[in-house]
Amino acid sequence: MSTVSETAPRGQSARRMRIDGWRWGGRAFLVFMLLYTALPMIWMLLTSIKSGFAAMQFPPQWWPDQPTLASYQKLLDPQNSVGQDFLRFFWNSLIVSTATTILSVIVAVPAAYAFSRFTFPGRNFLFFAVLLRNMFPAVIFLVPLFILMRAIGLVNTHGSLVLTYLTFGLPLAIWLLKGFYDNIPVQLEQAARIDGATRFQAFVLIVMPLSAPGIIATAIYSFIGAWNEYIYAYTFLSKNEQLTLPVGIQRFFSENSTDFPGLMAASFMMSVPVVVLFLLLQRYFVRALTEGAVKH
Amino acid sequence: MTIVSGKAEARRRLQSARPDVLRKMWEHRADYAYVLPAIAVMLVVIAYPIYYTIELSFFNTPPGLQLRDKIFVGLNNYTAILTSPVFWQVTLNTLIWTAASTFISFVLGFAAALALHRDFFGRGALRAILIIPWVISAVAASYIWKWIYHSDFGIIGAVLVELGWASRPPNFIDSVSTVLPSLIVVNIWREFPFAMIMMTAGLQTVPEQLLRAAKVDGANAWQRFWHVTFPHLRNVSTVTILLLAVANFNSFIIPWIMTGGGPSNASHIWITHIYELAFGRQRWGVASAYSVLLFIILMTLGYFYVRALSGNERKDGDA
């Protein structure tokens, strides 16, 4: 930096002005994006602490006159029926998402490792076939999968959801992890094997720890995907006690369509687990993308 | 070389090639065990449904999915789709939806990644806030925005009235002319962070030395971006745009929850339309034919996706 200014004293102020223009433009843009991103969420929070009556006013109360946590109490109270439903949906979502996450890590890790290390015939074909899953919308698979699930007796079970969610988490998981394994030197494993480890031991003791960020990123991605999934859960599940959160909330509020504070409180609480999880682990996610997907 | 010897040559090559592949597959038999679980899940949940959808698209099916009673109708489902005016309206909606969402999300995400590339106080927090819409459920997002757009108590309408720009709150999602743009705004809100994450990751791979060298050579900020940064990001940009395009093409939740495709089909896109045909009106055959058409379009996009991805591979020389 200093060399530049020493060697080019003339035109420096012009350049600084131009750079400043870019920088101020960038700042203004970031402020705009911050407002665009945050204002809807702030409005959600403000609405969720209003009473039903206070929310339905025109002009609106920009700041709630009498903030109340009634909506949250109602949703989290196991004594009344709304609270029972909400907590059950929450629990269902948690079970389905956790099962999906564990299974997709178990399936994706060996597959990604094989795609990275081995050169068996059909490797590229299989790799891209797995990736192509990303291309297809849920709707294409809905009817046949519904029939398939009915045939193997999984309709109205959480198993049908876990099995389906596995497939849309897998492609990105395998892709990310493969990038990771590509960057881990084979020599490390070879050294371990010379020291007497089997291929499996070398994999578990050397490769797995080194790819931990990738595995964490994969797990977050699967969990968030399963937590937020709507269309399969909407189609496969019909019994009230099995619904996951997105469907449960939708079904509940199509019956109580004017309870906007309750709806906003439910939306907020549905978002909390995934947002917290993501914020805690986001550096792994960006790192995994950098090392796994982008850098090749 | 005569034709005969050419054929013989080809046959000999084939014969020598086949045992070779089989032998290789046998030698590598243990390797397949690693990918087998992934492939098995994929086969059950993907290959079978695709086959089934194609079959069903040639049949007329009675409601209730009593599939034993289906009637073969040849290509009737396809001709019915292509001659219906709704098809063309929905296709136009889908094109506008996909193109606008993808382009604007990418530009906003890329710009945000660039603006956040230089370190400053609070950068991490700002980045985290910008990512949140991508993480929260599309169902929650749809309800939040439905409330914001509410025709009586929505905050945007109230602000417009307070500022004197409108005499009464506008009907954003109940009017044919504004519904699609309004939904696109919601979709971009949810999609731009993905572009931002991808491009942030991409930016970290641009060599610092090159940028510094360009600066020493007198390149200004725009020239450094256009001649150094951007070429480095071509691959990740392609992949990001394709993934966004596919995701937008396939989106369902936002239009479905916010408007259900209405008013008068103005916000129906392909996926919501297929869903309504299948599960609303129980016309499985027509819905399957729609899916097959969709499938063909996506395969075409998928070809470019694979090409973009394998472009990365080939440089390493292992593809």
Interface residues (C-beta under 8 A of the other chain):
Chain A: T3 V4 A8 R15 R18 I19 W22 G26 R27 F29 L30 M33 L34 Y36 T37 A38 P40 M41 W43 M44 T47 A55 M56 Q57 F58 P59 P60 I106 V107 A108 P110 A111 Y113 A114 F115 F118 T119 F120 P121 G122 N124 L126 F128 A129 V130 L131 L132 R133 N134 M135 F136 P137 A138 V139 I140 F141 L142 V143 P144 L145 F146 I147 L148 L163 T164 L166 T167 L170 I174 D182 I224 W227 N228 Y230 I231 T235 L245 P246 I249 Q250 F253 F260 L263 M264 S267 F268 M270 S271 V274 V275 F278 L279 Q282 F285 V286 L289 T290 A293 V294 K295 H296
Chain B: V21 K24 M25 H28 D31 Y32 A33 Y34 V35 P37 A38 I39 V41 M42 V44 V45 I46 Y48 P49 I50 Y51 Y52 T53 L56 L65 L67 L108 A111 A112 L114 A115 L116 L126 A128 I129 L130 I131 I132 P133 V135 I136 S137 A138 V139 A140 Y143 I144 W145 W147 I148 H150 D152 F153 I155 A158 V161 E162 P169 W189 F192 I197 M198 T200 A201 G202 Q204 T205 K215 V216 G218 N220 A221 W222 N235 V236 V239 L243 V246 F249 N250 F252 I253 I257 I271 I274 Y275 A278 F279 W284 A287 S288 S291 L294 F295 L298 M299 L301 G302 Y305 V306 L309 S310 N312 E313 K315 D316 D318 A319
